[in-house]
């Protein structure tokens, strides 16, 4: 599943990731190359079925255009290895960025704050 998502731009089944319910402090890194991508401080429950963040760590995520389903969507990729992470939408929290980075949980590995160097 990780290969399918990260390298073939697939999508995991909604509500299948244990990261959906994770509320610990820490950083989510790219499952392929371990680049720090998302700080748990910016995670929110979008009720979409995928881990959601209102922003990425500056410089860590590349935005691209994806026409896979017949219309343009903003694809999110790891800026280091190019792995597909998910998509960005404009229905995030209005009080912060207004963005929702909808991320496949299998594309991430969570590093708890207490285990960070």
C-alpha positions in Angstrom: 0.0 0.0 0.0 2.8 2.4 0.8 4.4 1.8 -2.6 1.0 2.2 -4.3 0.4 5.6 -2.6 3.9 7.1 -2.6 5.1 5.9 -6.0 1.9 5.3 -8.0 -0.1 8.2 -6.6 -2.7 5.9 -5.2 -5.2 6.5 -2.3 -5.7 4.4 0.8 -9.2 3.6 1.9 -10.8 6.3 4.0 -10.8 5.8 7.8 -8.2 3.1 7.5 -5.2 4.9 9.0 -4.4 4.7 12.7 -3.0 8.2 12.3 -6.5 9.6 12.0 -7.0 9.3 15.8 -3.5 10.2 16.8 -3.5 13.3 19.0 0.1 13.1 20.3 2.6 16.0 19.9 5.2 15.2 17.3 6.1 15.3 13.6 4.8 13.3 10.7 7.7 12.4 8.4 7.7 11.0 4.8 7.4 7.2 5.1 9.9 6.9 2.1 12.7 9.3 2.9 12.0 10.4 6.5 11.7 14.2 5.7 9.8 16.1 8.3 6.5 17.1 6.6 3.8 18.0 9.1 3.8 19.2 12.7 1.0 17.7 14.8 0.2 21.2 16.1 -1.4 21.9 12.6 -3.4 18.7 12.5 -7.2 18.8 12.7 -10.2 16.4 12.4 -11.6 17.1 9.0 -14.0 14.1 9.3 -12.8 13.2 5.8 -11.3 9.8 6.8 -7.7 10.9 6.2 -5.2 12.7 8.4 -5.6 16.4 7.7 -3.4 19.4 8.4 -3.9 23.1 7.7 -0.2 23.5 6.5 3.0 21.7 5.9 6.4 22.4 7.5 7.8 25.2 5.3 9.7 24.0 2.2 8.9 20.3 2.8 5.9 19.8 0.5 5.7 20.4 -3.3 2.4 21.4 -4.9 1.6 19.9 -8.3 -1.5 19.7 -10.5 -3.2 16.3 -10.8 -5.8 15.6 -13.6 -6.2 11.9 -12.7 -10.0 12.1 -12.1 -10.8 14.4 -15.0 -10.3 17.8 -13.4 -7.5 19.8 -11.8 -6.6 19.1 -8.2 -3.7 20.3 -6.1 -1.5 17.3 -5.5 0.9 17.3 -2.5 4.3 15.6 -2.9 7.3 15.2 -0.6 9.8 17.9 -1.7 12.7 15.5 -1.1 11.8 12.3 -2.8 8.7 13.3 -4.8 6.4 10.7 -3.0 2.7 11.3 -3.4 1.1 12.4 -0.1 -2.4 13.4 -1.0 -4.2 16.6 -2.1 -4.9 20.1 -0.9 -8.4 21.6 -0.7 -9.8 25.0 0.3 -12.1 23.8 3.0 -9.8 23.8 6.0 -10.2 25.8 9.2 -11.0 29.5 8.3 -9.4 30.7 11.5 -6.0 29.5 10.3 -5.0 28.9 6.7 -8.3 27.8 5.2 -6.4 24.9 3.6 -6.9 21.1 4.2 -3.9 18.9 3.3 -5.7 15.6 3.0 -2.9 13.0 3.5 -2.7 9.3 3.0 -1.7 7.9 6.4 0.5 5.2 4.8 2.6 8.0 3.3 3.5 9.2 6.8 5.4 7.9 9.9 4.7 9.6 13.2 7.7 10.6 15.4 6.5 11.5 18.9 7.9 14.7 20.4 9.8 12.7 23.1 11.7 10.7 20.5 12.8 13.6 18.3 16.5 14.5 18.3 
